[in-house]
Amino acid sequence: MNKYKTISLLLWLLFSFVSIHAQELETEKTAVEKLLNLAVVDFGEAKYDGALEYSKQALVKSFTINDNLLIAQSYNTIGAIFNECSETAKAIEFYNKALLYTKKVNNDKMFNWIYSNLGSVYYFNQIDVAKGINYYKKALFYAVKIKDTAQIQYTKLNLASAYFANDEYQLGNQQINAIKTQILASDDEEAKMSLYLLLGIYASNNNEKEKGETYFITAKNIAEKNGFDAFLVNIYENFVRHYKKHNDVGQTKLYQYKLDSLNKIVYSEEKIDNLKKAANQIELQEYKIQLEKIESENERHQKSLKESKLIVILFIIILIILLLLLLTLYKNVKLREQANLELTLANEAFKEAKEKAEEASQLKSQFVSTITHELRTPLYGVIGITNIITDEHRELANSPHLKSLKFSAKYLLSLVNDILQINKIEEKRVVLENLIFNLTDEITTIHNSVEYIADKNNDKLTVEIDTAIPEFLIGDKLRLSQIIMNLVSNALKFTKNGEVALTADLKKVVDKTYYIEFKVRDTGIGIAKEDQEKIFDKFVQIERKEEDYQGTGLGLSIVSRLVKLFNSEIHLESEENVGTTFTFTIGFEYDEEKSKEIINNIEVDLSDSHLYNILVVEDNKINQMVTKKIIQNSNMSCTIVDDGYAAIVALERERFDLILMDINMPLINGFDTTRKIREKGIKIPVIALTAFDKQEVTEEAISAGMNDIMVKPFEPSKLFQVINNNVKNRESVD
């Protein structure tokens, strides 16, 4: 069988890893990588004892600097050396150690190397060929994931060889045919040698003696030309099998003699003994490292014990002081009785004040809710009509008056939302959600949303995200986006002809929680020292000498409160005329299995090719016009009625796919209308349209039988998505 092992891949991948990251690594890491490269060079020249010595030194240094990736690379190299010298048990042991440390850093390239090497050790040493094939398949998965063409080719060569060993020649030939043309067109002599060797094996098995012999000779010539001694051993083995199969005694003896001679050179007993001694030294070095860790932990324990003794002494002193105070209090018991009486009276007054405060708080909440509803309703009309004018009169698309109208409406809507948000936080009605999200996507969306501010102020807006952060995290993406959006837009507002940078760095990992540090840095006007303590208060705007900056003074107050909801703190560094930096750290859960499960369960269908018939129940004439225009623009048809009773009559006369139901209507509100619809056995999806906050109406909407809630004003695309999803869900149930 083809004994091509992925050791040459190790050489290529190690050098590519160093070339990509060389400028970012510290001196110690560079030294480790240099040792690993020297080990690979010695390995390629069959100097296994030298390769093992370099790998051992690299392993010790990797442990010293506590770099899990370099530890994994060192173990992988050591495993490859033992595998080449047929020390399979040791090879498997070190490969598994490499796999353990790779899982800590989740490096796809390392997964590819290790699984490929494990496949080789199980297959080439005839331990468990089927298990070797499974490892090769895992390696192929990661090679395809990282789009590494060379790794894909080498892994398929190994798979073909393993299939041949398992007498599955057709499966093996399929792997060869998939990469044959690419390899022959390349300059990779090693891959060509392995390809010709496999073609020879396949021809020999099909009783094509001359064809097989030609392929073997071609492989041998390439190996001799390039000094591939380890691979030449495997080629000689296949020559022997080939001539034995075809009863050519003379050639069989000739290549058996060449094979024995080469084995004595490549795999001498002295080298094997040196490897065993080196393995023992590595184990002793590992024990020494663990012992040093234990001693260090013991020192910390002793230090902690001393601190505990000091705490006990302080506790005794405090206890004595407390006893003295208790004696003093006892002597003044009469005075305290009088004080207690006064306290009782004060407590009753406090209760009365508390009740009044709670009543005032409730009135405030009702006032905020009512005001936001009454403002959102006309804003829905203003924004909707502005969009209608833009769509129907393209020549006004760039009108400064129309843009100013739309900007003013959105600014007022933002103000309403800020007031509602700060009120909800103060009343502790904000509960963080746990949803899966892609951090890069969220930050990209924010970048695109505020880019117009950067262009307006001639600012450079940059984003830098740590590649070690997992692709999918679990947490409250909406609140995180609100925090970052407020900070970035604030930075851009106070920066002219400068730079604003947003960075996200992975600081630490505790179990499944990844703690990410976010920084928003600008080169703007800065904040004076005396103002830095109060900028997080509500409605605070620092006086600016040169220019008047719009704003309510709620943005940073909301940011501070949202960060606290994440059990974190926000830190400020600023200097006038130099710039400002805001920093905060939030922990997000990362669970690969859970993320895959959630992603697989997500159904995406945004097609709008269906012509749905929509019933709109809305009493406001302007909102009727806006909603109707939005629906008609999506090639859907709609019927509009003014109240709930008219809606019930319309449902008896005509078939509808979905109902858009306003909540606050005269005669009968949206909740009661929905209940009457459900009582009649009508199961058409009902979507609530409301200017109230979603959390205020969610419970009653669900109990009434509504399927979803849309808060006005909303984006048309969001409405189309909600309509489509609900109709599809209804159709799947039917």
N, C-alpha and C positions, 0 to 999 in steps of 0.2 A: 504493500500500500504506500501511497505518497506520505512521507514523513515530514512534509512542510509544516513547520510550526510558526506561529505568529511572532516569533522573536524579532525578526527584521522589522516588523511593524513597530515594535517597542522603540527601536532606534529612531525611526522616522517620526513617530509621535512625540517622543521626548524632546527631540530637537525643535519640532514645530511648537511645542508648548513653551520652550525657553524663548524662542524668537518672538512669540506673541507677547509674553509677559515680562521680558527681560528688564525693561525700564522701570517697572513697578515693584520689582522684588528687592528686598533688602539684601545686604551683603551676605548674611548667613544663608538665605535661601539660594542665592547664586552659587555659593560654595557647595551646597548639597547637590544642586543640579549638575554642577561640573563633575562631581564624583560619580553621579549616575551616568553621565555621558561617557566618562572613562570606562565605567563598568561595561557599557554596551559595546564600546570599541574592542575591549579585551574579549568579550563574549563572541563577537564576530570573528575574531582571530583564534578562537578555541582555547584562549588562555583563561580557563574557568576559575583557577585559584585566584588570579589577579582580579578578575571580574567580581568574585565573591568578596574579596577584601575591600574593594571600592564600595560595593553595595552595603557592606556592614558599617563602614564609616559614615556613609550617607544616612543609614537608619539611625545611628546614634545621634548625629547632628539634628535629624528631623525631630526626634523625641525631645531634644534639648530646646528647640525653638517651638515645639508643640504645634507643628504644621501637619494636619491630618492628611492633606493631599500628598505631600512629599513622603510621609510615612507609608501611605498606600503604594506609591511608586517604588519605594525601596523594597517593600515586601514583594511586590510583583516581579521586580528584577531578580531578587534572590530565588523566588519560586521558579522562574524561567531557567536559571542556571542549574538548579537541582533536577528539573525536568529533563533538561538536555543530557544530564549525566545519569538518567534512569533512576534517580532517587525519588520515586513517585510519591511516597508517603510524605516526605519533607516538602516536595513541590506543592502538593495539595494543601498541606498545613499553612504554608506561607501565602499561597493564593487566597485562601479563606481569610487570613489576617488582612490581606490587601483589600478584599471585598468589604470587610467590617469597617475599615477606616474610610473607604470610598463612599459608603452609605452615609457617613457623617457629613460629607461635603457635597453629596449628590452630583458627582461629576460624570456626565454621559460618556466622555472619551475614556475615562478610567474603567467604567462599566464595560465598555466594548473590549478593551485590552484584556481585562481579567477573565470575562466569560469566554473569550476566544482561547486564552491560555488554559483555562480549566477544561474546555472541550478537547484541546490537544492532549492534555495529560491523561484524561480518561480514555480517549480513543487510541492514541498512538501506542500507549502501553497496554492496550487490550484489557483494561480494568472493567470498563462498562461502555461499549460503543454507543448504545442507545442513549445513555446519559451524556456522552460526549456530543452527540448530535443535538440534544436539547440545549446544551450550553452554547453550541455554535449558533443555534437559532436565536438565542438571547443576544449574542454578540451582533448578529446580523440586524436585529431590531434597532440596536443603538447606532450601528453604522449608518443605517438608513435615516435614523432620526437626526444625526448630525451631518448628513449628506456628505459623507466621506467616501468618495469613489474608490480610492485605493483599498480601504478597509472592506468595502462591499465585495470587491473582487477577491481579496485574499480569503475572506470568510466563506465565500461560495466555493473557492478551491478546496478549502478544508472540509466543507460539507460534502462535496463531491467525493473526496477521498474516503470520508467516513461511510458514505452510502456504499461505495465499492467494497469496503471492508465488511459491510453487513449484507453483501450479495444483492444490494438494491441498485443494480447498474443503470436502470432507466432513470431513477430519481437522480443519481449522480450525473448522468449525461445531461439532464435538464439544467442542472446548475452550471455545467461547463458551457453549454450552448448559449446561456444568458450573458456570458462575459468573454467568450472566445474572441470575438472580433475586436473588442476594446483592448484586450491584452496584447494581441498580435500587432495592433497599431501603435502600441506604446513603446517606451524605451526601458521598461522595467524588465531587466534580464532575469531577475529572480522569479517574477510572476510567469514569464515565458517558460523558464525551466520547469516550474511546477505544472504548467499547462501541458507541455509535451509529455511529461512523465505520466500524467493522468490519461492523456490520449493513448499512450502506449499500453497502459494497464487495460483500458477499455477494449483496444484492438486485440490484445493478447487473449482476453477473456472470450472474445468473439472468434477465436481461432484464426485471426489474421496475423500469422507469424511475421512475415516480412514487414508489414505495415507497423506492427507493434515494435519490431526491432529498430525500424527507422526512427520512430518517435523517441525510444529510449536512448539511441545514439545521439540524437539532437539535444536531449536533456543533459546527457553526460558531457557533451562538448561545451555547453553553456556553463555547467558547474566547474569544469576544469579551467576554462578560460577566466572565470571570475573568482576562483579560489574558494568555492562553496564546499568545503570539505565535509561538513556535517551533512549536507544534502547529498553529496556524492555517495556517502554510506548508504543512504536510502535507495539511490539509483542502482547501486550494485546489488542490493537485496532484490530489487525487482527484476534485474537481469537474471539472477539465479532462478527466481520463480518462473520467469518466462521460458528459459531454456529447459528447465525441468519439465514444464508442462508439455513442451514440444519434443522431449526425449533427445535433446542435443547434449550428450554427456561431456564432450570436450569443452564447449563454451560454458557449461555449468561449472566445471572444475576451475576454469580460468577465472571466472568472476567471483567464485567462492574464495579463491586465493587472494584476489584483489581486495575483497571485502574484509577478510581476516586481517590482512596487512594494515589497511586503513583504520580499522577498529583499534588496533594496538597503539596507533599514533594518537588518535583523537580521544580515546577513552582509556588512558593508561591507569593501572592500579594506583600509582602514586598520586595522580590527580584526584581519584575517587577518595583516597584516604585523607587528602588535604581538605576536600569538601566536607567530609564528615567532621573533621576537627573544627573547621570553620563554623559548621552548624552548631556545634556545642558551644563555641565561643559566643555566637549570636544569642543563644538561649541564656548564657550566663550574663551577657550584657543587658538583656531584657530584665532578668531578675534584679540586677544591680539598679537599673532605672526605677523599677517598682519599689525597691528598698529605700532609695533616696526619697521617693514620694511619701512613703510611710513615715520616714524620719522627719520630713518637713511637716507632715500633718501632726505628728506628735509634738513638735515644737510649737505649732499654733495652738494645740490643745493645752500645753503647759502655760502658754501666755494667757489663754482664756481663763484658766484656773486661777491665775494670780489676779486677774481682773475681777473674777467672781468673789475672791476673798475681800478685795477692796470694797466691793459693793455691799458685802455683809457688814463690814465695819461701818460703812456710811449708814446702812439701814439701822444699826444699833444706836448710832448717834441721833438719827432722826427720831427713833422711837423714844429715846430719853427726852428729847425736846418736846415731843408730843405729850408725854406724861406730865411734864411741867406745865404745859398749856392746859391740860385737863384739870390739874389742880387749881390753876388760876380760874378756870371756868366754874369749877365747883364753888369757889369762894364768892363768885358773883351770881349765884343762882337766882337770887331775888330780883336782881336787875334784869336777868334774862327772861324771867316770867313776864315782866312788864314789856320787854322787847317782843316776846312771843305774841302777846295780845295785839301789839301794834302791827306785828307781821301778819297776823290773821286778818286784820282789817285791810291791810295792804294787799293781801292775797285775794280777798274778795274783790277789791278794786281792780286787781290785775286780771281776774277772770272776766269781769265785765268788759275791761278794755280789750281782752283777747277775743271775746265774742264779737265785739264791734269791729275789731281788725279783720276777723274771718269774714264777717258780713261785707266789709269794705272790699276785701280781696275777691269775694265772689262777685260783687257788683262790678269790680274792675274787670274780671274775666269776662263777664257777660257783656260789658261795654266794649272790650277789645274784640270779642267775637262778633258782636253786632256791627261795629264799625268796619271791621275787615270784610264782612259779608257785603255790607252796603257799598264799600269801595270796589271790591272785586267785581261785582255785578256790572256796573257801568264800564269798568276797565276792560272786561271781556268784550263789550260792544266796541269800545274805542280801538283796541288792538285788532279785533276781528275786522272792523270796517276799514281800518288802515290797510290791512292785508288785502281786502277785497279791492280797494282802490288801486293798490299796486298791481294786482293781477289783471284787473280789467283795463287799466290805463298804463301800459308799459312805458309811455313817454314820461310818466311822473315818477318812475322808479328812482331816479337820482335827484328828485326834488328836495332841496334842503328843508322846506317847510314840512313835507311829509315825513322826512327822517326825524326832524325835531319833534313832531307829534308822537311818532312811534317811540322815540327815545324817552320822552317825558312820561308816556304811559307806562313803559317798562320800569322807569325809575320810580314812579309812584307805586307800582306793584312790588318792586323790591323793598321799598320803605314799609309797605303794609306787611310783607312777609317777615321783615326784620323785627317789627314790633310784635307780631304774633309769636315769632320764635323766642324772643327774649322773655315774653310772658310765660310761655310753656316751660322754659328752663327754670324760671324762678319758682313756678308751682310744681316743679319736679314731675312734669307729665311727659318728659322725653325719655324714652326707653331705647337703648341701643339695640340694633338688630344684628343678627349673625347671618350674613348672606355671602355667598362666594363672589369674588370679583377679581379682576385683573388690574393691578396697580398701575401698570404702564398705560393701559387704555384709559383709566380714570384721569391720570395726569395729562395725557395727550388731549383729552376732551377739554380740560381746564385751559391748557395752552392755547387751543384753537379758539376758545371762548373769549379770552382776554387779549388775543393777538392784535385786535384793532386798537386797543389802548396803547400797546407798545408802538404800533405804527404811528399813532397820533402824536405821541411824545418823543418819537425818534429814539426809542429804547431798544436795546438788544435783550431779548428774553431767551434764556438757556435753561435746559432741563437735563439733569444727570441722575440716572437711576442705577443703583448697585446691581450688577448682574447676578449676585449671590441671592438676591431676593427671589423666592419662588414665584412662578408665573401666576398661580392662583392662591389667594388668601381668603380667610373667612373673617368677616367683621362688618361694621356699619360703614359701607362705602359712601352713603349719602352724607353723613355727618363729617367724615374725613374730607370729602370734596368741598363741603361748605367751609371748613377750616382753611384748606389750601386756597380756595377761590378768594376768600376774604383777604388773606395775607398777600397773595400775588397781585390782586387788583389794587390793593392799598399801596403796595410797593411801587407799582407802575404809575399810580396817580401822583405820587410825590417824587418821581424821578423823571428828569428831562435830559435827553441826550446822554443817557447813561446805560447802565446794565442792571438787569434783575435776573438772579439765578435761583433756581429751585433744585434742591438735591434730596435724594432719598438713599440713606446708607443703612445696611444691616449691621447693627451693633452687637447683638448677642442672640443666642437661641437657647431657650429654657424649655425642655420637653418638646411640646409641639407649638410653642409660642415663639414667634419671630419678632424681636423688638427692632423697629425701624426708626431711625432718627431723620426727621424732616427739617430742612433749613431753607428759609427764604431770605436771601441777601440782596440788598440793593445799594446803589451808589448815589442815592438821592440826597435830600436836604438834611436828613437826620433829625433826631429828637433831643432836645436839651435835657440835661440831667434832672433838672427840677421838675420836668414834665413826664418823665418815664414811669413814675409810680402811678399816675392817674389816667394814663391813656386807655387802660382796660375798664374804666368805669363807664357807666351808661351815659350817653348823650354828651360825651366829652370831646371837644374839638380844640386842639392846640392852636393858639393864635399864630398865623403865618404873616410875616411882614410883607413879603413880596407879592403874594397872589392869594386870591380867595379860592379855596378848594371846596367843592360840593361834598355833602355827606351829612348823615344824621348823627354820627358819633356812636353808632351801635355795632359796627362791624367787629372791632377788636374786643368789645365786651362779649359778643356772641362767641368769638373764637376762644376766649379765655374760659368761658363756661362749658363749651363743648369739649375742650381738651381735658377739663376736670372730669367730665363724664367718662372719659377713657382712662381714668385713674392716672393722669399725667399732669405735668405742669409745662407752661410755656415760658421761655426765657428770652430776654431782650438784651441786645448789645447795640448801642448806637452812639454816634458822635456827629455833632453838627457839621454839615458841609462835607462829610466823609461817607456816611451811609448807615444803614440799619440792618441788623440780622435778627430774625426770629427763629427760635429752635424749640422743637418739642419731640418727644419720643413716645410711640404708641406700639403696643404689642398686639399682633394679629395671629390667629391660629392658622396653622398649615397642616392639613391632613390629606395626604395624596389620595388615599382610597376614598375618603369622603368627598373630595373634590371631583374625582372621576365619576362617582355615583351621581352627584348633583348635576354635573355637566351632561352626562348621558341622559338624564331625565328631563333636560331642558328641550322643549319643543319650539322650534323656530319656524314660523310661517308668516311672512310679511307680505305675501302676495295680495294684490288688490284687484285681481282680475274678475272676481265674482261681483255680480250686480245684486246687491242686497237691497231689500225694501225696509226702510227704517221709519219707525213711528217716533216723532219728537213731541214730547209733552212739556210745553214751556209757555208761561203766561206773559213774559216780557217780549214786546214786539221787536225790539232791536236785537235781542238775543236770538229770537226766532229767525230773523233774517241772516245773522252771522252763521248760526248752526246750519241752516239750510244751504247756504253758499258753500260751506266747508264740505258738506256731504255730497252736494252736486258736483263739486270739483273732483271728487274721487269716483265719478261715474256711478254713484249709487242714487237710488230714488228715495224720496222721503215724503211723509205726510205730517203736517203740523196741526196740533190741537192745543187749545188754550188752558184746559184743566183736566183733572183726573177723570171726571164723569164722561167727558167727550172722548177720552182715551179708551175707556171701556166700550163705548158704543163703536168706535172705529175698529177695535179688535174683533167685535162680533161681525162686522161687515167685510173685513179685508184681512188677508194673511200678511203678517210682517215677520221679518227675520230677527229683529232686535228692537228694543224700546230704549230711547234716551229720555230719562225721567228727571225733570227738575224737582227739587225737594220743597222749596219754599213757594207754595202756590195758594191762591185763595180758594174758597169752597172746600177743597180737600187736598191735603198735602201729598207729596210724593210717596211717603211711607205707607199711608193708608190706602192710596191708590194701588200700590204694589200688592198689599195684602189682599185687596178685593180681586185683583187679577189672579193671584195664586189660588184664592178660594174657588174660582171658576175652573180650576184645573189647567190653566194656561201656563205653559212652561217656557215661553219665549224668554231669552236672556234680557234682564232689565239692568241698565247702567245708570247710576245716579249721577246727575249733573248738579253740582252745588258750588256755591262760593264760600261755604263754611269750611273750616279746617277738617281734613280727612279724619283725624282721630276723634273729633267731636261727634261724627255721625256714623262711624263704622259699625259700632255695636247695634244700633237701631236698624241700619241698612241691612245687615245680615239677618236680623230677626224678622224683618219685613219680607225677606225673600229676594233681595236684590243680589245681583251677581258681581258687580264691580262698582267702583266710585271714580269719577273724574272731577278734579277740582278746577273750577274756572278762574282765570283763563288758562287754556292749555294749547299745546302745539297740535296742529292738525294731524301730523304723522303719528302722534301718540294716540289720538282718537281712533285713527284707522287701525292701528295695531290692536287696541282693546276690542274694537268691533269684530275684527277678523278672528281674534283668539276665542272670544266668547261664542261666536257663531260656529266655529270649528269644533269647540268643545261640546256644544249642544248636538251637532251632527254626529259626533263620535259616540255620544251616549245613545242617540236614537238608533 
